Amino acid sequence: MGTTTSPVLTAEQLEVIGLLATGLSDASIARRLNLGRRTVGRRISQIYDLLGVTSRFQAGMAVARLGLLDFTPDADPSPARWSGWRGSGSPDRTRP
């Protein structure tokens, strides 16, 4: 039987996936990270390719399965608890 390896995500990709998991739009993520919306879209596409998924939902399931985000019921919901989170404050849950 072959062995499967977990994808290695960079710190930047972990930050994007953490924001994605909060439900932010590409534009909101771009504003938070001071990047262009198209740059964020490309990073999300790269993350999808690494995880072998095609949607935000599938990406969330994949990172949860890999243990990259803490989804335990009693966990502090603040982004600072997420693996790879380097931001400060609470996520912006507004959508443009």
C-alpha positions, 0 to 999 in steps of 0.5 A, spaced: 500 500 500 502 506 498 503 512 503 499 518 503 502 525 505 499 531 508 500 537 504 505 542 506 502 549 507 506 555 508 504 560 513 501 565 508 497 559 506 495 558 513 493 565 514 489 565 508 485 558 510 484 561 517 480 567 514 477 563 509 474 558 514 471 564 518 467 565 512 470 572 509 470 573 502 476 574 497 475 581 497 475 581 505 481 577 506 485 581 501 483 588 505 485 584 511 492 582 508 493 588 504 493 584 498 489 585 491 483 580 490 486 577 484 492 575 489 488 572 494 484 568 489 490 565 486 493 563 493 486 560 494 486 556 488 493 554 490 491 552 496 485 548 493 490 544 488 495 542 494 489 540 498 486 536 492 479 540 493 474 544 489 470 548 494 471 553 500 467 547 504 471 542 501 477 546 503 475 547 510 473 539 511 480 538 509 484 542 513 479 540 519 481 533 517 489 534 517 488 538 524 490 545 521 484 548 524 481 547 531 474 546 531 472 543 538 466 545 541 469 548 547 475 551 543 475 559 543 472 561 537 477 567 536 482 566 530 488 567 535 487 559 537 487 557 529 494 554 527 498 558 523 494 565 525 498 571 525 493 576 525 490 580 531 483 582 533 477 578 531 475 576 524 471 581 520 465 578 518 462 583 513 461 581 506 462 587 501 
